[in-house]
């Protein structure tokens, strides 16, 4: 079996589209395809607009801990009511 490396992309319908035609092969015959998909880099993983910034999370946790220590708590049923309202 001979290996030929080419690049391409997969469109929204799942079709493989090669950047260049393969001219080295004798057609027609069946081939095996291995698709290598690049994994996101650390920068891409960290760049999520839905994530709350770490400093904001830390500040919120600190406030929550202080409130719990001082007895400023609410019944869980009240908290669920607020979540459903959002």
Secondary structure, DSSP 8 states (H G I E B T S, - for coil): -------EEE-TTS-EEESS---SS-SS-------------HHHHH--TTS--HHHHHHHHHHHHHHHHTT----HHHHHHHHHH-
